[in-house]
C-alpha cells in the first residue's frame, strides 16, 4: 500500500503558492515605487540603498520564481490526480 498525496494535497499547494507569488511581487513593486519617488525627489540614491534595492530585487526574483515553479508543478500534479480519480 502506498501513501501518495491526492488532489487535495496539490490543490492546497496551488492555493498557497500562487497568491504568495503575487503578494511578494506586489509588495516589492510598492517598495520599489516608493524608492524611485525618493530618488527623483533627491536626485540621487545612497550607494548602500542602491545595494539594498539590488539585493531585494534578487531575493524577490528567487521567491517569486520558487513560488511560481511550485504553483505550476502542483497544477500539473493536480490535473494528473484528477484524471486518475485520486
N, C-alpha and C positions, 0 to 999 in steps of 0.2 A: 504494500500500500504506500502510495506516495502522497506527500503533503505539499501539493502545488498550490500556489496562490491563484485565486479565481478572479472573476471580473470585478468584484467589489474592491479587491486589493489594488488593481491597476486603475480603477476609477478614482479611488481616494488619492493615489499618487498624482494623477492628472489634475484633480480638483485642487490640490495644494500647490503643485509646481507651476502650473500655467499662470494663475493670478500672482504667485510670488514673483515670477519673472517680470510681469507687468508692473508690480509695485516697486521693485528695485529700479527698473528703468525710469519710472515716473519720479521717484524720489531723487535720483541722480540728476535728471533733467531740471527739476526745480532748483536744486542747489547750484547747478551749473549756470542757469539763467541769472540767479542772484549774483554769482561771482562775476559774470560778464557785465552785469549792470554796474557793479562796483568798479570794475576795471575801466569801463567807459567814463565813469564819473571822475576817477582819479587820474586816468591817462596811463597807468602802468599797473603791473601786478608784482607784488613782492616775490622774489625768487623762491622762497620757501612755500609760499602759497601756490605758485606755479607747479612745484614738485608735488604738492599735496593734491592738486587738481589732476595731474597726470596719474599719480598712484590711485586716486579714487576712480578714475576712468578705467584703469586696468582691472581693478577689483570688480567694478561694476560689470565689465565685459565678461569676466570669468564667472561671476554669479549668474548673470542673465544667460550666458551660454550653457552653463551647467543645468540650470532650471529648464531651459528650452530643450536640451537634449533629454532630460528626464521626462518632460511633457510628451515629446514625440515618441520616445520609447514606450511610455506607458499607454499612449493612444494606440500604437501598433499592437501591443500585447493585449489591450482591452478588446480590440476588434477580433483578434485571434481567439481570445477566450469566449467571446460571444458566438463566434462561428462554431466553436467546439461544444457550446452549450454548458460551459462551466459556471 
